[in-house]
Amino acid sequence: MTGLAPVMTREGAVGWRDIPLDGMTCYHRGVEAVLRGGGMSADEIVAEMSGPITTRFHRDGRPQLRMRTATARWMSAPNGGSRWDVVETRLAAGRPILIWPDGYFWPGDPYEGRRHIHHHAVLATGIDGGTLRFLDVDADEAGGFRGEVPVTEQTRRACTRVLDLDLSRPRRPLRPVDVRRTITASARPLGRLARATADLAQWWAAGPTRRLAHAVDLFALGDVQPQVYLFAALCERYGHSDLAALGYQTAATAKKISLLLFALHRYKPIAPYDLCLGDIESLAVRLEAMWRAASPGEGDDDTTHSSAWLWRRLDALSMWHFNSSIGRCPESVTVRAS
């Protein structure tokens, strides 16, 4: 990987039509930029970053990311610590590294000096004198999505969480039988995800808190949209067009939920989060349609399901990003009157 120049452009990117968040997140685009810099085509990137749908997420709330052959390793600093040493070492070796900075210390962050929060990722590409240079999906497209901050003590302290990528493992071509196995392995997780999302709609109808809304924003954008979109892209490339179409629709619904919630967060003290209920219900329906398409003829063998796992995931996401809990999972739901 030494000396590779990451590529972050609309042209040639997977699924990028209108905004960088089409099908992916800020950190997925950073990973994609590294893979593109390593010479991978869009088809190869889909094969590398896709896989069976899963509901098995990290318990600590770290973002969901799947790699087929490359190694992606999260490194987090202990409280009060930093991983600037890793950033400096990797960049000195010509290896880009993803930084998920603490906004409290990150120069120019909306939360600088106000709150410890991890809400955005950038791909560090080099240190030039006293300047840290990076690629950032929120930066100006005309400027090549390039950003920079001065290397100060605050910048070093901001580097509390980093993602290191290693592309040294040889890639094996994906075969049609591998894709069929991927679809088969996705059936039960899709059903589990559909049922839990339907329960989420009930929790939402009872009146979402602001913290729950922020957690669902993260869940829709980071846990649902990317894996479903990449799964659909894989299916499309291997002739499973009906399932691909359902997947694209599902991913688009997840993105819509996130973008709508992102817009609604600005309204305080009360945000009209009720506006998202129909989309959450739609997401559950679309996930169920994917499940049935991935497992034709199979019935629902989970009639006593529990969606507590989803609440735990939402709580973990909130803790990882915002250091705040969403509270206990409701044992029963009373739908609020409209």
Residue pairs with C-beta under 8 A, 6 or more apart in sequence:
1 34
1 38
1 94
1 95
1 165
1 166
1 167
1 168
2 93
2 94
2 95
3 94
4 34
4 37
4 38
4 94
4 95
4 96
5 37
5 125
6 30
6 33
6 34
6 36
6 37
6 96
6 123
6 125
6 135
7 33
7 36
7 37
8 29
8 30
8 32
8 33
8 36
8 123
8 135
8 137
8 144
8 145
9 144
9 145
10 16
10 141
12 36
12 42
13 20
13 29
13 32
13 36
13 42
14 23
14 24
14 32
14 42
14 45
14 46
14 49
14 230
14 233
15 22
15 23
15 24
15 229
15 233
16 22
16 23
16 24
20 26
20 29
20 137
21 137
21 221
21 255
21 258
21 259
22 255
23 225
23 226
23 229
23 230
23 233
23 251
23 255
24 32
24 225
24 226
24 229
25 63
25 121
25 221
25 222
25 225
25 226
26 120
26 121
26 122
26 136
26 137
26 138
27 63
27 65
27 98
27 100
27 121
27 163
28 49
28 65
28 226
29 137
30 98
30 121
30 122
30 123
30 135
30 137
30 163
31 49
31 65
31 67
31 72
31 98
31 163
31 165
32 45
32 49
33 96
33 123
33 135
34 96
34 123
34 165
34 167
35 44
35 45
35 48
35 49
35 70
35 167
36 45
37 96
38 167
40 48
43 237
44 171
46 230
46 233
46 234
46 237
47 68
47 174
47 234
48 67
48 68
48 69
48 70
48 171
49 66
49 67
49 68
49 226
49 230
50 66
50 68
50 182
50 227
50 230
50 231
50 233
50 234
51 66
51 68
51 182
51 227
51 230
51 231
52 182
52 185
52 186
52 189
52 231
53 185
53 186
53 189
53 190
53 193
53 227
53 228
53 231
53 290
54 64
54 66
54 189
54 227
55 189
55 192
55 193
55 196
55 309
56 189
57 64
57 223
57 313
57 316
58 64
58 316
59 312
59 316
60 316
60 319
60 320
61 313
61 315
61 316
61 317
61 318
61 319
61 320
61 321
62 74
62 76
62 320
63 100
63 222
63 320
64 222
64 223
64 226
64 227
65 72
65 163
66 227
68 171
68 174
69 169
69 170
69 171
69 172
70 165
70 166
70 167
70 169
71 165
71 166
71 169
72 163
72 164
72 165
72 166
73 163
73 164
73 166
74 161
74 162
74 163
75 83
75 86
75 161
75 162
75 163
75 164
76 83
76 160
76 161
77 83
77 159
77 160
77 161
81 160
82 156
82 157
82 158
82 159
82 160
83 159
83 160
83 161
83 162
84 155
84 156
84 157
84 159
86 97
86 159
86 162
86 164
87 97
87 99
87 124
87 132
87 159
87 162
88 127
90 96
90 97
90 124
90 164
91 97
91 124
91 125
91 126
91 127
92 127
95 164
95 165
96 123
96 124
96 125
96 165
97 123
97 124
97 162
97 163
97 164
97 165
98 121
98 122
98 123
98 124
98 162
98 163
98 164
98 165
99 121
99 122
99 123
99 124
99 134
99 158
99 159
99 161
99 162
100 118
100 120
100 121
100 160
100 161
100 162
100 163
101 109
101 118
101 120
101 122
101 158
101 159
101 160
101 161
102 116
102 117
102 118
102 157
102 158
102 160
102 161
103 109
103 110
103 111
103 112
103 115
103 116
103 117
103 118
103 119
103 120
103 158
104 111
104 112
104 113
104 114
104 115
104 116
104 117
104 158
105 112
105 154
105 155
105 157
105 158
106 112
106 149
106 154
106 155
106 158
107 149
107 150
107 152
107 154
107 155
107 158
108 149
109 120
111 117
111 119
116 323
117 321
117 322
117 323
118 160
118 161
118 320
118 321
118 322
119 321
119 322
120 136
120 138
121 163
122 134
122 135
122 136
122 147
123 134
123 135
123 136
124 132
124 133
124 134
125 133
125 134
125 135
126 132
126 133
127 133
127 151
130 150
130 151
131 148
131 149
131 150
131 151
132 148
132 149
132 150
132 151
132 155
133 146
133 147
133 148
134 146
134 147
134 148
134 149
135 144
135 145
135 146
135 147
136 145
136 146
136 147
137 145
138 147
139 145
139 146
139 147
149 155
174 234
176 238
176 239
179 234
179 235
179 238
179 240
182 231
182 234
183 235
183 240
183 243
183 294
184 294
184 295
186 231
186 294
187 291
187 294
187 295
187 298
188 295
190 287
190 288
190 290
190 291
190 294
191 288
191 291
191 295
191 300
191 302
192 302
192 305
193 224
193 287
193 291
194 284
194 285
194 287
194 288
194 290
194 291
195 284
195 302
195 305
195 307
196 305
196 307
196 309
196 310
197 280
197 283
197 284
197 287
197 310
198 281
198 284
198 288
199 307
199 310
200 216
200 280
200 284
200 307
200 310
201 277
201 280
201 281
201 284
202 333
202 335
203 212
203 311
203 330
203 333
204 212
204 216
204 273
204 276
204 277
204 280
205 277
205 333
205 335
205 336
206 330
206 333
206 334
206 335
206 336
207 336
208 216
208 273
208 276
209 326
209 327
210 265
210 271
210 273
211 318
211 322
211 324
211 325
211 326
211 327
212 314
212 326
213 261
213 264
213 265
213 271
213 273
213 276
214 261
214 265
214 318
214 321
214 322
215 314
215 315
215 317
215 318
215 326
216 257
216 261
216 276
216 280
216 314
217 257
217 258
217 261
217 262
217 265
218 258
218 317
218 318
218 321
219 310
219 313
219 314
219 317
220 254
220 255
220 257
220 258
220 261
220 283
221 254
221 255
221 258
222 317
223 313
223 317
224 250
224 251
224 254
224 283
225 251
225 254
225 255
225 258
226 251
228 247
228 250
228 251
228 254
228 290
229 247
229 248
229 251
231 247
232 243
232 244
232 245
232 246
232 247
232 248
232 250
232 251
233 244
233 247
235 241
235 243
235 244
235 247
236 244
242 293
243 290
243 293
243 294
246 286
246 289
246 290
246 293
247 290
249 286
250 283
250 286
250 287
250 289
250 290
253 279
253 282
253 283
253 286
254 283
256 279
257 276
257 279
257 280
257 283
260 275
260 276
260 279
261 273
261 276
264 271
264 272
264 273
264 275
264 276
265 271
274 338
308 329
311 326
311 329
312 329
314 326
315 325
315 326
315 327
318 324
318 325
318 326
319 325
